């Protein structure tokens, strides 16, 4: 099993699947915003950036997944992106479930001056709602709760893939 998991991370198809899943999530976010009229909050915008990090990790690894540099570069960015995405979505759920003036997100994004995404791409990165605002749910779960599940699944898959790569590389002969 560990050989197979390590093998698929050396192939472009696995990284393409990761990239396509990130594109799917971004398209869903834009459809929710522009198709259903849901207004994104600051945490939604930051969560979108974590998903873009997933896409970036796939792009890095797609350069040449057979080479350790590109594969591990993709794995590291994948891990950082899902860690941050899970952290943000958990905080977003806290804002949603425990709204108060003392437990709320900021109104303006904290992008660096050299990368004002909310000004360059307001249709994608401009927050328009308060983080505790309930706008949509499916089966009793709000969107941030679904994001916790999604990022958790990405995390579990990442842990298994990294463990297989480390275990195979360190303890098993090729």
N, C-alpha and C positions, 0 to 999 in steps of 0.2 A: 504493500500500500504506500509506504513512504517513497519507494522508487517511482511509482506512478505519479504521486503528487509532485515530486521534484521534477519529473519529466514534463508534466504539463506546464509548469512555470517556465520551462525553457522553450516553450512553443508560443508562437504569436497568438494562436486562437484563444488561449486562456486570458491573455492580456487584452485582446480585442473584446472578449466578453465583458471584462471588467469595465473597459472604456464605454462600451455600448450601454451597460447598466447605468453608468453615471450620466450618459447623454439622455437616457430614458427618464431618469429622475429630474434632470434639469428641464426637459420638455414638459414633464408633468407639472413642475412648479410654474412654468410660464403659462401652461394651459389653465391651471387653477387661477392664476392672476389675471390673465387677459381674456380667457374664455369664460370662466365662471364669475369673474369680477371680485375674487378674493383679494384683499389688500395685504401685502406682505409686511411683517413687522421687522424690526432690527434683527431679532434672532433668526427669523426666516432668511434674511439676507446672508447672515453669517453662516447658516447651515448650508445655503447654496454654495458658498465659497468652499466649504468642506467637501461638497460633492464635486466641485471643480477640481479640488485637490486629488480626488479619486481618478478623475479623468486624466489629470496631469501625470499621475503615477503610471497609468496605463500607457500613456504616450512615451514616457521615459523607458519603460521596459520594452515597448514595441521597437525601439531602435535596434536592439539585438538581445533578445531574452536569453540566448544561449551563453552570453558572456556575463560573468558574475557582476561586473560593475553596473550594467544596465538593469539586470534582474533585481539586484539588491537595492539599487537606487529606487526602482519602482516599489519594491516591498517596503522600504523605509518610508517613502512618501505616502503610500497606502496606509501604513500603520499610523502615521502622524495625522493624516486626514480623518480617519475614522475615529481616532481617539478624540480629536477636537470636535468632530461632528457629534459624537455621543455626549461629550461634555456639554456642548451647547444645547442639544436637544433635551437633555435632562434639566438644565437650567430653565429652558423654555417651558417645560412641563411644570416646573415649580412656579413660574410666573403665572401660568394658566390656572393651576389648581389652587394657588394661594395668593390671589390678587390683593394688593394693598398699595398705598402710596409709598411705602418703604420697601416694597418688593416689586420693582418694575424695571423694565429695560430703559435705556436711553432713547432719546428721540432722533438722534443723528448718529450716523455711522462714524466709526473711528478709523477711517482709512488714512494711510499716510498721505502727506501733502503731494507727493510725487505720483500717487495712484488714486485719484479721487473717482473711484468707480461709480459712485452715486451721481456724479456730475457728468461723466462721460457716457454712461449707459443708464440713465434714470429709469427706463422701462424695465430694467433687469435688477438694478441694485439700490433703488431708492425705497427706503421704508415708508410705508403709508399708514400703518396701523400701530396700535398699542399691543405689546406682547401678551397681555392677559385677555385680549379680545377673542371671543369664541366665534369662529366664522363657519366652520365645517366639521362634521364628524362622520365616521363610518363605523357602524356597529358599536356605538357608544364611545369610541376613541376619537379624540381630537387629533389633528394633523401632527402636532409635536410628539404625541404618544406613538404614532405610527413611525415617526422618524427615529425614536428610541429603538423600536423593534428593528427597523431597517439597518441602522448603524450597528446594532448588536449582532445581527446576522453577518454583516461585513466583518466585524471584529472576530467572531468565531471562525469564519473561513480564513481570515488572515492568520490567526493563531495556529490553525492546523497546517496551513501552507508553510509558515515560517518554521514551525517545529519539524515538519518533514524535511525541509531544506537543511536545517541545522543538524538534525539527527542523522540524516543520510550522509551529509558531508563529514561529520565529525566521527561517527561511530561505526558506520558501515562501509565496507570496501566497495568500490565501484568496479 
